Amino acid sequence: MMVSIGVFAVCGILLVVSALLARRADPDATVGELFDRILVSRTTTVAVVVCWWWIGWHFLVAQTVDP
């Protein structure tokens, strides 16, 4: 469990840092433009997909599976 929390935290931090760096390049950018710039890099695209997968698995699927 601690590993998954750590991975989620790292992905979230990387996403925030990428958004801040993209925001610094153009301070008037909208949220959609920021995500367009962030998702150009394959690394950040994979990080976003992994974060969404982690959220989906832990909050949607894990609660429906019987132990």
N, C-alpha and C positions, 0 to 999 in steps of 0.2 A: 504494500500500500504506500509506503514511504517513497518507493521508486516512482510510482505513477504520479504522486504529488510533486515530486522533484522535477519530473519530465514536464508536467503541465506548467509548473512555475517557470521553468527555463523557456518553454515555448511562449508563454505570455510575456515574459521580459523581453525576449527577442522581437516579438511583434510590436511591443510598445516602443522599443528603441528604434526599430525600422520606421515606425510611424512618425516618431519625433524627428528623425533624420530627413525624412521626406517632407515633413511639415516645414522644417527649417529652410529647405530649398525654395519653397514658395509659400509664404505665410497666408496667402489668400486661397489656398487650395481647399476644396470641399472634401467631405469624407469619401465620397465616391472616387474623386481624383487621387486621394491618398492611397486607397486600396488598389487602384489601377497601377500606381507607381510601385507599390510594395509587391504586388503579385507578378511583376515583370521578372523578378529574380526567381529562379527555380527553388533555391534554398528557402526563401520565405514562403513560397507557395506550399512547399512540403510542410513547413512548420505550421501554417494555417490549417492545412488539411488534418495534420496530426492532432492539433488542439481541438478542432471540431469533432474528430473521431473520438477523442478521449472524453469530451463532454457528453457526446451522444451515448457512448458505451456506459459510462459511469452513472449518468443521471436518467437515462431512458431505458436501456436494456437491463442493466444490473438490478433494477428494482422489480422487474417483472419475472426474473429467473428465480425459481424456488431453490433454496439451499439444500 
